[in-house]
């Protein structure tokens, strides 16, 4: 990839977002538009006895009170959830009716007047409760929603060979996507079907869901995407629910109908990240070589399965971490509960197991008294390694990531201890902050931690064995270019990558191009913006499309000049002969084209190599390829309050090829920010099935102020990605590496390990107290004097040793 | 073409139009939308001295008064007309300012308050005045806007060989499109450009025009078509004007802006059909063989040239009629005048010259005392004939049309005389009315006339040498199909043809498909719905697209079954092996496809063979192919009032292949209806440059009640069209044949020829008086007694002989 293609390119979607001209779904208004608001079940498990909408309907301006009886098509969305509950609500927040009214305020008011009689049913709130004998089933006969396994070798043999075996348990919390734009949809009835305007990250999937719910053939539902205010794995199942409710309202009233959720509604009814409980047993030789690993996990699916199968499958196949282990047994079960449902959230499945496996690696290193980086290096996947699913890996750049980590992050003492004064100066920007000049403030301790991961790219065999996307383009007579892409721009910069690819092939400035808003009528189903598949699929499809157009142009110009079309060079908005003797501007070339051929356009379609999974034998080629990453975190902990500051964070990611350096760094930064919340602050509180977190005031998102120094390092390693562009998806692996590095750093600082996310103030404070108790840190919390005393002796030895000094 | 493909198919656009759910541009509303109204020059030629919008702006709710100074881009639309006049208005009705206001009523009111000071300039109102020495030029130095010629052989030699030479002059009037939906556009500003909603028949052209007017690159303007209420050659240049005015308003105000014209505005500012004056000189042998023809024509271009070049070019190359003539000279000049501008109207150029040439053929027949059908047959184009432009013809079915005419229309006596009692019974539907049972009513005479034509298909070399269109299709997972077509559905049924072609190739019911609304962002530029090119270009493109999809499907199913993909048969919503032993439903096949390939879609692009025209030598291959037609008309004339009733009308058209019989008959009927208005009732009156016809009360459109018996005969003749489908365009030739047949029938009844269209009541009445004077009919108008007397003797001999009996 030539250097010019990694240069920054203005984000085309930025202008509208900055000026306020971008129109989100809630900005869209149609004459005669109605507003739809959901009536929700307040109980975690309840049978609907009667719904009485008469009082609501008596309000002037209330048009309809819809219930499951009004559903025209199938009242069962893909992956389980009903449009509206027909008989039994399975969690608090389940939609049981929808009020359609002339204004939003009226719809909200009227929804409160809908009287629903319920019979409360017994409920289960944890996977353990759910799977206990005699538990009330949420669906069918059993609350075992899904169990995925991987088996490799024989763990008995593996553990028998081990010199050391440790067992640990970890847990992760219920988190959410936190897209600043809540979910919503506007549905407009047309003469021949309906048009859905909504920010679905998988527009083709939403189209199909709505078609089924409305009893329409798929070609009668068209989905057009307005601007999208983030998704982060969301804007998917919830959008299906919302769009289907709005669609039924539109079809029944014959008027445009809009439903947009408030933040509270997103919290109450919207999907969340799966909480996981993971038990790890690992055996290793004294030299650090892992001999066996046994993993048993339990995930809270909530009331509906949605994409739990895919999430838990990914967690299962990635649960070992990126290590060569001969004997593996992994079993992760998802259990139905009467909690709000869990679904894909950025990284789905990976952050949970990566937190556990990378915490475990440090625990094993401590047990073996080894350097945590060294133990990772010993076991790390290398080119040709075979995973727990018997997949032989290609394009493995983990060692390169670890090398880079060692190079740029001052971390090389044994057993989590770090000695910044000895560290090599960091090689990246913002060197100053990590140059080893430590000025520890009073009452603070510092620690450093690392982690590394592997992560499958794109959908993977657990979701679909086929994965493709389309990009088409039309070159106008004035040389400007309209690009159609099947991948939703959620803010991740995917559109820019597509434009860059066209730019690279045609040698035309990105400023000359425009991406047309995504419309399902445009292009073949190009899947969803999930699994970090966007750049890989549409980036390659864009190249195919641009090459198709280039061929058309080159043939005309070669005929004009004589010579072979394939030897022409497209560069700097010009076309040149190979020898540089002839030159024509791109625009002039297009003018000539239109005198010789009736159209200048290009069609592109690119599919990933097929993957496979054997659900009986629990093995397969899970993903077409994997990316790798390593993270180094330095934290400073206020021993008085337990507050953890991120002093330095290095996120190294194998991106295959860099297409747009600022964009890829932005993706890594965004992932890290989300991961920091996952690690330390974010948790949706739920008690007896009732969501207690109802807004961002109770759900703390990290901001840029929470990063004192952040160093994203996109790595172009030896082995490029296996697709033609050589690029790897980075949207999610960036979310998976940070949490264990931070927790390892906290352990490094305090000598106490926290195994349950998030590591919030309370947990850190408890760890400080524990550290004081066991003597890994000097007590400061009991006396302000100690605090002051430490402040006077900023001993570098404290660093990584806590109060041991 | 198999029979099943000619079966009637429900019109998909009909449902919306019948139920009122179809949304036309004037139905579209956006929040914050503004209305734009034009301020027009009342003088046919005037310099703008000052525009004062202050009084208008003082009205609350008036947002802007726009003038040419506000235009951001180029104030010169393609083909001449300005968005708003900057200095000199060239006709009454020219837009000089546009008022933007919160409501339409306010915009109209405010427009009247805009004070414009003019300096009136000398004006010219006829081509003769315009071309006279010393005339005030409308543009530049000369009012000669365009002259087209054809030259073949040497007319001196040709006339020298003639036994008979006659010279005649004909004229045609200013008519209009009469689409029931007036022109309009709504422009919505977007973050990255603008979206234009308008019923443009050439959406890609409008997009380009608006982009240039707004100073935007072409990819920043997207045009989406709402439902269209007819165009008939219009919805083109006027739409450019309207969309550009609305676009400048939208860009300047930043709000959605709509301009829709009233009928009066369409009449005052909208384009019209070119009035022609044509002088013919023709020489022939006694046996009827034509030896030479000389044609000189003059057309009123009006104030702006728009598509006059193309219209006059077509008229020039078709002016001889469909006859082998060795020596030809045709010259037609278009002159600028200060009248409202002329533009393409259905048939553009053909109806004018066909009226003249086919009137002339009857006059020549009378001169030679020959049967008018016989003289046509003697001279008619045959396979391999060479036109006046030196083009060798293929797929010539004129003789077949004449044979069919003779077979179904009782017309075979010499010299226009007909003897219905001897005629063979008609072979088509509604035989009764033409079965020879004539019951002539009192005071009436009857006559029969014929005509025949040839007409170039699609754009032709005078417009563009390249002509292509795209059709893409996506097959959804449920087997339903979304079809994208680049051709505007104006009501002509073009979308249905596309669906039928897909149906034919994939063997799937049309009900399973949907055509998505046209959007310029979808597809490559597929040109305009003009020149009867729709079915030829998109019909063939649809086949290419469907074959592309079929290949994908067949490969999967053949792999499933074993065997060769190309031998599979797609029929009746199933796929079969060649031997019929294996069968799968289309939907099941698609389900299988989606397990094997990631997408099922088809892309189609089809271009007509290139054509050429040498503007110096006045020769070339003008059109890729031609269609042929013949018409027979029987009229009954009330000798008291001059009222002409159409008793019987047979329109025979070489359609190459019939794809959809009801649709093609509908097209022929629509064309005939428009032609009847052209022949008899329609005329836009204009006096000293002022349009006097301001609504349909003064512009009489024929209705179904005006056809007592209409028999459209689409003919699948020996030589199919030269494109892969073998189909020929029929949208316009149907408009060209009727007028001369009716006028020849009137001449046949009265013995008096009318050479100026329309043959309205006054002209017919004058002809009756002339007939009485010269004795071709017995006088009835002078005395009611005569009327009664004739009524008592309904002598068949009267038939075609007027009062000679």
Interface residues (C-beta under 8 A of the other chain):
Chain A: X12 X13 X15 X16 X17 X19 X21 X22 X23 X29 X30 X31 X189 X190 X191 X192 X193 X208 X211 X217 X218 X219 X220 X222 X227 X465 X466 X467 X468 X470 X474 X476 X477 X478 X480 X481 X482 X484 X512 X513 X514 X516 X519 X521 X522 X523 X524 X525 X594 X595 X596 X597 X598 X599 X600 X601 X603 X605 X607
Chain B: X12 X13 X15 X16 X17 X19 X21 X22 X23 X29 X30 X31 X189 X190 X191 X192 X193 X208 X211 X217 X218 X219 X220 X222 X227 X465 X466 X467 X468 X470 X474 X476 X477 X478 X480 X481 X482 X484 X512 X513 X514 X516 X519 X521 X522 X523 X524 X525 X594 X595 X596 X597 X598 X599 X600 X601 X603 X605 X607
